[in-house]
């Protein structure tokens, strides 16, 4: 049985999970934001270094304390039928492990982390932030390697409020991970 995709806000056919599964595995990042396909090229080396540094720090703490699971891109997150994203990092608390399936995370992660790149910064700060808030991602971090800045947001009444902004080598003590102190200097190095 063939289904016709619904219309997106722009009037084109709205894409969903079935169409996502048909996208090529060519190294590009494919996301569907409210039915619209967004393609970005692979990130630069600096971006990858920040992802790896933060992964090492967070994963060690998460595993040591049995808090849940940390995933790094590429992992598909089905926030809604017509919204599939691939954040740089995401955390699922142990109590919510049932949203992790074989092919995707099916629901809002407890934390989404996006490392800003020149080609994605505007979308990460606006469109994706609005989607993450609307679809229930409780914590959202933006890291800007060029500015050496971290912004942490917490969901409050369906919108994000900025919990903290840190620059340079400041220590970051995320409320989501009690007892963890992240030396941002080691993340930017």
Buried (B, 14 or more C-beta within 10 A) or exposed (E): EEEEBEEBEEEEBBBBBEBBEEBEEEEEBBBBBBBBBBEBEEBEEEBBBBBEBBBEBBBEBBEEEEBBBBBBBEBBBBBBBBBBBBBBBBBBBEEBEEBBEEEBBBBBBBBBBBBBBEEBBEBBBEBBBBBBBBBBBBBBBBBBBEEBBBBBBBBEEEEBEEBBEBEEEBEBEBEBBEEBEBBBEEBBE
